Amino acid sequence: MNIIQDFIPAGRPNRPGTKLTGPKYITVHDTANPNAGADALAHARYLKGDSAASRPVSWHFTVDDTRIVQHLPLDEIGWHAGDGNGPGNSTSIGIEVCENSDGDRSKAEANAAELVASLLRQFGLGPNAVVQHSHWTGKNCPHVIRSRPDGWEEFMASVQRHMKGTPIAGQAQATVQQAQEWARNRGASQAFIDVAPIYWRLGAEMGIRAEVAYAQAAKETAFGRFGGVVTRDHHNWCGLKTTQGGANSDPYAHAKFPDDETGVLAHLQHLALYAGVEVTGKIVDPRHFSSIEGTAPTVEELGGKWAPAADYGQSIVKDYLAGLLATKVSTPPVDNAVDREAAEKVIGVLGALWIASADKKVQDAAHYAASALRNAAGIPR
C-alpha cells in the first residue's frame, strides 16, 4: 500500500485532537464526488481548507486507485459518521473510497480492502468491526458498494482474503532507509546493507514488496553473512537452486549469478511467480516453473513450498519483517550519490583491467567493483 501522511493541521475545527476510544470499528464511506480529478490528493486539500473546517468534517483515510492519503492520526477522532459524539465518530476509523470518473473504481475498492485488513490486524479486530456509514445513521453510504447486488459481501470477502496473510505483491510499506537501519541493528554484513537499494528499485518496477523480499533475504543469508553452501560470490540472496536442482548440501545445486543486480532480479521474479504477478522482460530466475504460478500470494503460504518447513513463511513475517516495519530511522540518510560521468570512466578502466588480466582473482575483483559502482550510480547494465 502506498500511504501518504498529509494531516489536517492540529487545532483546526475539524481536527480538535480528541482521543479516539479503541478503535473499536472501521467505518467505510464513499466520497459521493464523481467529478474527474476528485482523487485522494484532492480530498486531502479539501480537508485542510476552510469549507471542511466550517462544517466541520474529517476522516482518517481517503483511498483512490493509486494511493491512500492519511489525514488524521489513528488515535484521534474524525467527524465522518454523522452521529456527533456518538460511537461512530468516537470509536471508529473513517475511510472514504474515491469515485472520481477518471479513476479505476475497482482498484480503489481493492486498495481500501487491503487497508481495512491491515488496520484489523494492527488493532486486533475481527471482520465484524468493519461497518458501513449506514450502520450509524441509516445514510445510503457507501452508496457505490451498496448499489451492486452483494456489493458489501464482495468487499468484505476481499478484506478477509487480505486478512489471511501478508501479501507479497504491492508497493513497499517501508523505506530503504528503514531497511538499512534494521539491517545494521541486526549486525548485517555491509554487502547486505548495500544491496537494499536494488531491492527497492526493482521491487517497485515489478510490483513486489521490497521489504518482504529483503526480509526473506535476511533469513536465507543470515543477514548477508552466509555461512552455508551458498557463499557471497554466488550473488544468490534467497537460496535459489539451479534449474536441475539437487541436494541442499550441494553448492553446485544452487544458482550462481554474475552480480547482485541479477541475483536480486531472480529473487524478485521467483517471488512474483509464486504471488501470481506477471513477469515481463528477460527471465533470469532459473526455476521459473509454471507449476508454481500463483500458489503463494502471501508470505505465510511460502511455507512448504519455497522451503519444506511449514512455518517458513510465518518465520519471515514474525522474525524478520515485523522488526523491519517497526524500525525507526534514527539519523537522516547519508547522501551517497555517485557522479555518473566519473563512475562510467572508472567502470571503463575496470573493464579494461578485466580484459587485460589473466588472473581470475583480479578479474573477479574488477567485475565486482564495476557492478557495485554501477549500482551506486544508477547506471543500467
C-alpha positions as a Markdown table, in Angstrom:
| # | Residue | x | y | z |
|---|---|---|---|---|
| 1 | Met | 0.0 | 0.0 | 0.0 |
| 2 | Asn | 1.2 | 3.5 | -0.9 |
| 3 | Ile | 0.1 | 5.5 | 2.2 |
| 4 | Ile | 0.9 | 9.3 | 2.3 |
| 5 | Gln | 0.5 | 11.1 | 5.5 |
| 6 | Asp | -0.9 | 14.6 | 4.9 |
| 7 | Phe | -2.5 | 15.5 | 8.2 |
| 8 | Ile | -5.1 | 18.3 | 8.8 |
| 9 | Pro | -3.3 | 20.9 | 10.8 |
| 10 | Ala | -3.7 | 20.4 | 14.6 |
| 11 | Gly | -6.2 | 22.7 | 16.2 |
| 12 | Arg | -8.4 | 23.2 | 13.2 |
| 13 | Pro | -12.2 | 22.8 | 13.9 |
| 14 | Asn | -12.2 | 19.5 | 12.0 |
| 15 | Arg | -9.2 | 18.2 | 14.0 |
| 16 | Pro | -9.8 | 19.0 | 17.6 |
| 17 | Gly | -7.3 | 16.3 | 18.8 |
| 18 | Thr | -9.9 | 14.5 | 20.9 |
| 19 | Lys | -8.7 | 11.0 | 21.7 |
| 20 | Leu | -10.5 | 8.1 | 20.0 |
| 21 | Thr | -11.7 | 5.2 | 22.1 |
| 22 | Gly | -10.3 | 2.0 | 20.8 |
| 23 | Pro | -10.6 | 2.0 | 17.8 |
| 24 | Lys | -13.5 | -0.5 | 18.0 |
| 25 | Tyr | -14.8 | -0.1 | 14.5 |
| 26 | Ile | -13.7 | 0.8 | 10.9 |
| 27 | Thr | -16.3 | 2.8 | 9.0 |
| 28 | Val | -16.3 | 2.6 | 5.2 |
| 29 | His | -17.7 | 5.5 | 3.2 |
| 30 | Asp | -17.9 | 6.6 | -0.5 |
| 31 | Thr | -16.8 | 10.2 | -1.2 |
| 32 | Ala | -20.0 | 11.0 | -3.2 |
| 33 | Asn | -17.8 | 13.0 | -5.5 |
| 34 | Pro | -17.7 | 11.6 | -9.0 |
| 35 | Asn | -16.0 | 14.6 | -10.6 |
| 36 | Ala | -12.9 | 14.0 | -12.6 |
| 37 | Gly | -9.8 | 14.8 | -10.5 |
| 38 | Ala | -11.6 | 14.1 | -7.2 |
| 39 | Asp | -8.9 | 11.7 | -6.1 |
| 40 | Ala | -7.3 | 11.2 | -2.7 |
| 41 | Leu | -5.0 | 14.1 | -3.0 |
| 42 | Ala | -7.9 | 16.4 | -3.9 |
| 43 | His | -9.7 | 15.3 | -0.8 |
| 44 | Ala | -6.6 | 16.0 | 1.3 |
| 45 | Arg | -6.6 | 19.6 | 0.0 |
| 46 | Tyr | -10.3 | 19.9 | 0.8 |
| 47 | Leu | -9.9 | 18.7 | 4.3 |
| 48 | Lys | -7.2 | 21.3 | 5.0 |
| 49 | Gly | -9.4 | 24.1 | 3.6 |
| 50 | Asp | -12.0 | 26.4 | 5.2 |
| 51 | Ser | -15.0 | 24.6 | 3.8 |
| 52 | Ala | -14.3 | 21.3 | 5.6 |
| 53 | Ala | -13.3 | 23.2 | 8.8 |
| 54 | Ser | -16.5 | 25.2 | 8.9 |
| 55 | Arg | -18.8 | 22.1 | 8.6 |
| 56 | Pro | -16.7 | 20.5 | 10.4 |
| 57 | Val | -15.9 | 17.3 | 8.6 |
| 58 | Ser | -12.9 | 14.9 | 8.6 |
| 59 | Trp | -11.9 | 11.3 | 8.4 |
| 60 | His | -8.8 | 9.2 | 8.7 |
| 61 | Phe | -8.0 | 7.9 | 5.1 |
| 62 | Thr | -9.0 | 8.6 | 1.6 |
| 63 | Val | -8.4 | 5.8 | -0.9 |
| 64 | Asp | -8.1 | 6.1 | -4.7 |
| 65 | Asp | -6.8 | 3.7 | -7.4 |
| 66 | Thr | -3.1 | 4.5 | -6.9 |
| 67 | Arg | -2.7 | 5.8 | -3.3 |
| 68 | Ile | -4.0 | 6.2 | 0.2 |
| 69 | Val | -3.8 | 9.5 | 2.0 |
| 70 | Gln | -4.0 | 9.6 | 5.8 |
| 71 | His | -5.5 | 12.8 | 7.2 |
| 72 | Leu | -5.6 | 12.1 | 11.0 |
| 73 | Pro | -3.6 | 10.1 | 13.5 |
| 74 | Leu | -5.3 | 6.9 | 14.3 |
| 75 | Asp | -5.7 | 7.9 | 18.0 |
| 76 | Glu | -7.8 | 11.0 | 17.2 |
| 77 | Ile | -11.5 | 11.2 | 16.3 |
| 78 | Gly | -12.8 | 12.4 | 13.0 |
| 79 | Trp | -16.1 | 13.9 | 12.1 |
| 80 | His | -17.3 | 11.4 | 9.5 |
| 81 | Ala | -20.1 | 9.2 | 10.9 |
| 82 | Gly | -22.8 | 11.8 | 11.3 |
| 83 | Asp | -23.6 | 10.9 | 14.9 |
| 84 | Gly | -21.9 | 13.8 | 16.7 |
| 85 | Asn | -20.3 | 12.5 | 19.9 |
| 86 | Gly | -21.7 | 9.0 | 19.3 |
| 87 | Pro | -19.7 | 5.8 | 18.8 |
| 88 | Gly | -19.4 | 6.3 | 15.0 |
| 89 | Asn | -17.2 | 9.3 | 15.4 |
| 90 | Ser | -15.7 | 8.5 | 18.8 |
| 91 | Thr | -14.8 | 4.8 | 18.4 |
| 92 | Ser | -14.2 | 4.3 | 14.6 |
| 93 | Ile | -11.6 | 5.0 | 12.0 |
| 94 | Gly | -13.2 | 6.6 | 8.9 |
| 95 | Ile | -12.2 | 5.5 | 5.4 |
| 96 | Glu | -13.5 | 7.3 | 2.2 |
| 97 | Val | -13.3 | 5.5 | -1.1 |
| 98 | Cys | -13.0 | 7.7 | -4.2 |
| 99 | Glu | -15.4 | 7.5 | -7.0 |
| 100 | Asn | -13.9 | 10.1 | -9.4 |
| 101 | Ser | -14.9 | 9.4 | -13.0 |
| 102 | Asp | -11.3 | 9.4 | -14.2 |
| 103 | Gly | -10.2 | 6.7 | -11.7 |
| 104 | Asp | -10.4 | 2.9 | -11.6 |
| 105 | Arg | -13.1 | 2.3 | -9.0 |
| 106 | Ser | -12.5 | -1.4 | -8.8 |
| 107 | Lys | -8.8 | -0.8 | -8.0 |
| 108 | Ala | -9.8 | 1.9 | -5.4 |
| 109 | Glu | -12.0 | -0.7 | -3.6 |
| 110 | Ala | -9.2 | -3.3 | -3.8 |
| 111 | Asn | -6.9 | -0.8 | -2.1 |
| 112 | Ala | -9.5 | 0.0 | 0.5 |
| 113 | Ala | -10.0 | -3.7 | 1.3 |
| 114 | Glu | -6.2 | -4.1 | 1.8 |
| 115 | Leu | -6.1 | -1.0 | 4.0 |
| 116 | Val | -9.1 | -2.3 | 6.1 |
| 117 | Ala | -7.4 | -5.7 | 6.5 |
| 118 | Ser | -4.2 | -4.1 | 7.6 |
| 119 | Leu | -6.0 | -2.0 | 10.2 |
| 120 | Leu | -7.9 | -5.0 | 11.5 |
| 121 | Arg | -4.6 | -6.8 | 12.0 |
| 122 | Gln | -2.9 | -3.8 | 13.6 |
| 123 | Phe | -5.6 | -3.3 | 16.2 |
| 124 | Gly | -6.5 | -7.0 | 16.7 |
| 125 | Leu | -10.1 | -6.6 | 15.4 |
| 126 | Gly | -12.3 | -9.1 | 13.6 |
| 127 | Pro | -14.3 | -8.6 | 10.4 |
| 128 | Asn | -17.4 | -7.7 | 12.4 |
| 129 | Ala | -15.7 | -4.5 | 13.3 |
| 130 | Val | -16.0 | -3.3 | 9.7 |
| 131 | Val | -19.2 | -1.3 | 9.2 |
| 132 | Gln | -20.8 | 0.8 | 6.6 |
| 133 | His | -21.6 | 4.5 | 7.2 |
| 134 | Ser | -25.2 | 3.5 | 7.1 |
| 135 | His | -24.7 | 1.5 | 10.3 |
| 136 | Trp | -24.5 | 4.7 | 12.3 |
| 137 | Thr | -27.2 | 6.9 | 10.7 |
| 138 | Gly | -29.0 | 4.9 | 8.1 |
| 139 | Lys | -27.5 | 7.1 | 5.3 |
| 140 | Asn | -27.1 | 5.3 | 1.9 |
| 141 | Cys | -23.3 | 5.1 | 2.2 |
| 142 | Pro | -21.1 | 3.7 | 0.8 |
| 143 | His | -23.6 | 4.0 | -2.0 |
| 144 | Val | -21.5 | 2.7 | -4.8 |
| 145 | Ile | -20.8 | -0.6 | -3.0 |
| 146 | Arg | -24.4 | -0.8 | -1.7 |
| 147 | Ser | -25.8 | -0.3 | -5.2 |
| 148 | Arg | -24.4 | -3.6 | -6.5 |
| 149 | Pro | -26.0 | -6.9 | -5.7 |
| 150 | Asp | -23.9 | -8.5 | -2.9 |
| 151 | Gly | -21.5 | -5.5 | -3.2 |
| 152 | Trp | -20.8 | -5.3 | 0.6 |
| 153 | Glu | -20.4 | -9.1 | 0.8 |
| 154 | Glu | -17.9 | -9.0 | -2.1 |
| 155 | Phe | -16.0 | -6.1 | -0.5 |
| 156 | Met | -15.7 | -8.0 | 2.8 |
| 157 | Ala | -14.7 | -11.2 | 1.1 |
| 158 | Ser | -11.8 | -9.2 | -0.4 |
| 159 | Val | -10.9 | -7.9 | 3.1 |
| 160 | Gln | -10.9 | -11.4 | 4.5 |
| 161 | Arg | -8.6 | -12.6 | 1.7 |
| 162 | His | -6.1 | -10.0 | 2.8 |
| 163 | Met | -6.6 | -11.0 | 6.4 |
| 164 | Lys | -5.3 | -14.5 | 5.7 |
| 165 | Gly | -1.7 | -13.4 | 5.3 |
| 166 | Thr | 0.9 | -10.9 | 4.3 |
| 167 | Pro | 0.7 | -10.0 | 0.6 |
| 168 | Ile | 3.8 | -10.4 | -1.5 |
| 169 | Ala | 2.6 | -8.2 | -4.3 |
| 170 | Gly | 2.2 | -4.5 | -3.9 |
| 171 | Gln | 4.1 | -1.3 | -3.1 |
| 172 | Ala | 6.7 | -1.2 | -0.4 |
| 173 | Gln | 5.4 | -0.3 | 3.1 |
| 174 | Ala | 8.9 | 0.6 | 4.4 |
| 175 | Thr | 11.6 | 2.8 | 3.1 |
| 176 | Val | 15.1 | 1.6 | 2.0 |
| 177 | Gln | 16.5 | 3.7 | 4.9 |
| 178 | Gln | 14.3 | 1.8 | 7.4 |
| 179 | Ala | 15.5 | -1.5 | 5.9 |
| 180 | Gln | 19.2 | -0.5 | 6.1 |
| 181 | Glu | 18.8 | 0.8 | 9.7 |
| 182 | Trp | 17.1 | -2.5 | 10.6 |
| 183 | Ala | 19.9 | -4.5 | 8.9 |
| 184 | Arg | 22.6 | -2.5 | 10.8 |
| 185 | Asn | 20.8 | -3.1 | 14.1 |
| 186 | Arg | 20.8 | -6.8 | 13.4 |
| 187 | Gly | 24.6 | -6.9 | 12.7 |
| 188 | Ala | 24.2 | -7.4 | 8.9 |
| 189 | Ser | 27.2 | -7.5 | 6.6 |
| 190 | Gln | 27.9 | -4.4 | 4.6 |
| 191 | Ala | 27.1 | -6.3 | 1.4 |
| 192 | Phe | 23.6 | -6.9 | 2.7 |
| 193 | Ile | 23.1 | -3.3 | 3.7 |
| 194 | Asp | 24.4 | -2.2 | 0.3 |
| 195 | Val | 22.1 | -4.5 | -1.7 |
| 196 | Ala | 18.9 | -2.9 | -0.2 |
| 197 | Pro | 18.5 | -0.1 | -2.8 |
| 198 | Ile | 18.5 | -2.7 | -5.6 |
| 199 | Tyr | 15.5 | -4.5 | -3.9 |
| 200 | Trp | 13.6 | -1.2 | -3.6 |
| 201 | Arg | 14.3 | -0.1 | -7.2 |
| 202 | Leu | 13.5 | -3.5 | -8.9 |
| 203 | Gly | 10.6 | -4.3 | -6.5 |
| 204 | Ala | 8.9 | -1.0 | -7.4 |
| 205 | Glu | 9.3 | -1.8 | -11.1 |
| 206 | Met | 7.8 | -5.3 | -10.7 |
| 207 | Gly | 5.1 | -4.7 | -8.2 |
| 208 | Ile | 6.7 | -6.8 | -5.4 |
| 209 | Arg | 7.0 | -5.5 | -1.9 |
| 210 | Ala | 10.7 | -4.9 | -1.5 |
| 211 | Glu | 10.7 | -5.2 | 2.3 |
| 212 | Val | 9.2 | -8.7 | 2.0 |
| 213 | Ala | 11.9 | -9.9 | -0.3 |
| 214 | Tyr | 14.6 | -8.2 | 1.8 |
| 215 | Ala | 13.3 | -9.8 | 5.0 |
| 216 | Gln | 13.4 | -13.2 | 3.2 |
| 217 | Ala | 17.0 | -12.5 | 2.0 |
| 218 | Ala | 17.9 | -11.8 | 5.7 |
| 219 | Lys | 16.5 | -15.2 | 6.7 |
| 220 | Glu | 18.1 | -17.1 | 3.8 |
| 221 | Thr | 21.6 | -15.5 | 4.1 |
| 222 | Ala | 21.9 | -14.7 | 7.8 |
| 223 | Phe | 21.8 | -11.0 | 7.0 |
| 224 | Gly | 24.4 | -11.4 | 4.3 |
| 225 | Arg | 26.8 | -13.4 | 6.5 |
| 226 | Phe | 26.0 | -16.5 | 4.5 |
| 227 | Gly | 28.0 | -19.4 | 6.2 |
| 228 | Gly | 26.4 | -22.3 | 4.3 |
| 229 | Val | 27.0 | -23.9 | 0.9 |
| 230 | Val | 25.8 | -20.7 | -0.8 |
| 231 | Thr | 28.6 | -18.1 | -0.5 |
| 232 | Arg | 28.9 | -14.4 | -1.2 |
| 233 | Asp | 30.2 | -14.9 | -4.7 |
| 234 | His | 27.0 | -16.7 | -5.7 |
| 235 | His | 25.2 | -13.3 | -5.6 |
| 236 | Asn | 22.2 | -15.5 | -4.6 |
| 237 | Trp | 20.2 | -13.7 | -1.9 |
| 238 | Cys | 17.4 | -16.3 | -1.5 |
| 239 | Gly | 18.9 | -19.7 | -1.8 |
| 240 | Leu | 17.6 | -20.3 | -5.3 |
| 241 | Lys | 18.7 | -23.6 | -6.9 |
| 242 | Thr | 19.7 | -24.2 | -10.5 |
| 243 | Thr | 17.1 | -25.5 | -13.0 |
| 244 | Gln | 18.2 | -29.0 | -12.3 |
| 245 | Gly | 18.3 | -28.6 | -8.5 |
| 246 | Gly | 19.9 | -31.1 | -6.2 |
| 247 | Ala | 20.7 | -31.6 | -2.5 |
| 248 | Asn | 20.7 | -28.7 | -0.1 |
| 249 | Ser | 24.2 | -29.6 | 0.8 |
| 250 | Asp | 25.5 | -29.4 | -2.8 |
| 251 | Pro | 26.9 | -25.9 | -3.6 |
| 252 | Tyr | 26.6 | -26.7 | -7.3 |
| 253 | Ala | 22.8 | -27.3 | -7.0 |
| 254 | His | 22.5 | -23.6 | -6.1 |
| 255 | Ala | 22.3 | -20.9 | -8.7 |
| 256 | Lys | 25.3 | -18.6 | -9.2 |
| 257 | Phe | 24.7 | -15.1 | -10.7 |
| 258 | Pro | 27.1 | -12.7 | -12.2 |
| 259 | Asp | 26.3 | -9.8 | -9.9 |
| 260 | Asp | 23.9 | -8.6 | -7.2 |
| 261 | Glu | 21.6 | -6.9 | -9.7 |
| 262 | Thr | 20.9 | -10.2 | -11.5 |
| 263 | Gly | 20.7 | -12.2 | -8.2 |
| 264 | Val | 18.1 | -9.7 | -6.8 |
| 265 | Leu | 16.1 | -9.7 | -10.0 |
| 266 | Ala | 16.0 | -13.6 | -10.0 |
| 267 | His | 14.8 | -13.5 | -6.4 |
| 268 | Leu | 12.0 | -11.0 | -7.2 |
| 269 | Gln | 11.0 | -12.9 | -10.3 |
| 270 | His | 10.6 | -16.1 | -8.3 |
| 271 | Leu | 8.5 | -14.3 | -5.6 |
| 272 | Ala | 6.4 | -12.7 | -8.4 |
| 273 | Leu | 5.8 | -16.2 | -9.9 |
| 274 | Tyr | 4.5 | -17.5 | -6.5 |
| 275 | Ala | 2.4 | -14.4 | -6.0 |
| 276 | Gly | 0.8 | -14.7 | -9.4 |
| 277 | Val | 2.3 | -11.4 | -10.7 |
| 278 | Glu | 3.1 | -11.3 | -14.4 |
| 279 | Val | 6.8 | -11.0 | -15.1 |
| 280 | Thr | 7.9 | -9.1 | -18.2 |
| 281 | Gly | 11.4 | -8.9 | -19.8 |
| 282 | Lys | 14.2 | -11.4 | -19.7 |
| 283 | Ile | 13.7 | -14.2 | -17.1 |
| 284 | Val | 16.8 | -14.8 | -15.1 |
| 285 | Asp | 15.1 | -16.9 | -12.5 |
| 286 | Pro | 16.4 | -20.4 | -13.2 |
| 287 | Arg | 13.3 | -22.1 | -11.6 |
| 288 | His | 10.6 | -20.1 | -13.3 |
| 289 | Phe | 8.2 | -23.1 | -13.5 |
| 290 | Ser | 4.6 | -22.5 | -14.5 |
| 291 | Ser | 3.5 | -25.2 | -12.0 |
| 292 | Ile | 4.1 | -22.8 | -9.0 |
| 293 | Glu | 2.5 | -19.7 | -10.6 |
| 294 | Gly | 0.0 | -18.1 | -8.1 |
| 295 | Thr | 0.4 | -20.8 | -5.5 |
| 296 | Ala | 1.5 | -18.5 | -2.7 |
| 297 | Pro | 0.1 | -14.9 | -2.9 |
| 298 | Thr | 1.1 | -14.4 | 0.8 |
| 299 | Val | 4.3 | -14.7 | 2.6 |
| 300 | Glu | 2.8 | -17.3 | 5.0 |
| 301 | Glu | 1.9 | -19.5 | 2.1 |
| 302 | Leu | 5.5 | -19.9 | 1.1 |
| 303 | Gly | 5.8 | -22.5 | 3.9 |
| 304 | Gly | 6.1 | -26.0 | 2.5 |
| 305 | Lys | 6.6 | -24.5 | -1.0 |
| 306 | Trp | 9.6 | -22.3 | -1.1 |
| 307 | Ala | 11.1 | -24.3 | 1.7 |
| 308 | Pro | 10.0 | -27.6 | 3.3 |
| 309 | Ala | 9.2 | -26.2 | 6.7 |
| 310 | Ala | 5.5 | -25.4 | 7.2 |
| 311 | Asp | 6.3 | -22.3 | 9.3 |
| 312 | Tyr | 8.9 | -20.9 | 6.8 |
| 313 | Gly | 6.7 | -18.0 | 5.7 |
| 314 | Gln | 5.5 | -17.3 | 9.3 |
| 315 | Ser | 9.1 | -17.1 | 10.4 |
| 316 | Ile | 9.8 | -14.5 | 7.7 |
| 317 | Val | 6.9 | -12.3 | 8.9 |
| 318 | Lys | 7.4 | -12.8 | 12.7 |
| 319 | Asp | 11.2 | -13.0 | 13.0 |
| 320 | Tyr | 12.3 | -10.5 | 10.2 |
| 321 | Leu | 9.6 | -8.5 | 8.5 |
| 322 | Ala | 7.8 | -7.3 | 11.7 |
| 323 | Gly | 11.1 | -5.9 | 13.0 |
| 324 | Leu | 11.9 | -4.2 | 9.7 |
| 325 | Leu | 8.5 | -2.5 | 9.6 |
| 326 | Ala | 8.8 | -1.3 | 13.2 |
| 327 | Thr | 12.2 | 0.2 | 12.7 |
| 328 | Lys | 12.5 | 4.0 | 13.1 |
| 329 | Val | 15.3 | 5.8 | 11.2 |
| 330 | Ser | 17.4 | 7.4 | 13.9 |
| 331 | Thr | 19.5 | 9.6 | 11.6 |
| 332 | Pro | 18.9 | 11.2 | 8.3 |
| 333 | Pro | 20.1 | 9.0 | 5.4 |
| 334 | Val | 23.6 | 9.9 | 4.2 |
| 335 | Asp | 23.8 | 11.3 | 0.7 |
| 336 | Asn | 25.8 | 8.6 | -1.1 |
| 337 | Ala | 25.2 | 10.0 | -4.6 |
| 338 | Val | 27.9 | 9.0 | -7.1 |
| 339 | Asp | 28.8 | 11.2 | -10.0 |
| 340 | Arg | 27.6 | 9.2 | -13.0 |
| 341 | Glu | 30.1 | 10.5 | -15.5 |
| 342 | Ala | 33.0 | 9.8 | -13.2 |
| 343 | Ala | 31.6 | 6.4 | -12.4 |
| 344 | Glu | 31.4 | 5.5 | -16.1 |
| 345 | Lys | 35.1 | 6.4 | -16.6 |
| 346 | Val | 36.1 | 4.2 | -13.6 |
| 347 | Ile | 33.9 | 1.3 | -14.9 |
| 348 | Gly | 35.7 | 1.6 | -18.3 |
| 349 | Val | 39.1 | 1.3 | -16.6 |
| 350 | Leu | 37.9 | -1.7 | -14.6 |
| 351 | Gly | 36.6 | -3.3 | -17.8 |
| 352 | Ala | 40.0 | -2.8 | -19.4 |
| 353 | Leu | 41.7 | -4.4 | -16.4 |
| 354 | Trp | 39.3 | -7.4 | -16.6 |
| 355 | Ile | 40.2 | -7.9 | -20.3 |
| 356 | Ala | 44.0 | -7.4 | -19.8 |
| 357 | Ser | 44.4 | -9.6 | -16.7 |
| 358 | Ala | 44.8 | -13.3 | -16.9 |
| 359 | Asp | 44.5 | -13.6 | -13.1 |
| 360 | Lys | 41.0 | -14.9 | -12.2 |
| 361 | Lys | 41.0 | -13.2 | -8.8 |
| 362 | Val | 41.8 | -9.8 | -10.4 |
| 363 | Gln | 39.1 | -10.4 | -13.0 |
| 364 | Asp | 36.6 | -11.2 | -10.2 |
| 365 | Ala | 37.6 | -8.2 | -8.2 |
| 366 | Ala | 37.3 | -5.9 | -11.2 |
| 367 | His | 33.9 | -7.3 | -12.1 |
| 368 | Tyr | 32.6 | -6.9 | -8.5 |
| 369 | Ala | 33.9 | -3.3 | -8.2 |
| 370 | Ala | 32.3 | -2.3 | -11.5 |
| 371 | Ser | 29.0 | -3.9 | -10.5 |
| 372 | Ala | 28.9 | -2.1 | -7.2 |
| 373 | Leu | 29.8 | 1.2 | -8.8 |
| 374 | Arg | 27.2 | 0.7 | -11.5 |
| 375 | Asn | 24.5 | 0.1 | -8.8 |
| 376 | Ala | 25.6 | 3.1 | -6.7 |
| 377 | Ala | 25.5 | 5.4 | -9.7 |
| 378 | Gly | 22.2 | 4.0 | -11.1 |
| 379 | Ile | 23.8 | 3.0 | -14.4 |
| 380 | Pro | 21.8 | 0.3 | -16.2 |
| 381 | Arg | 23.6 | -2.8 | -17.4 |
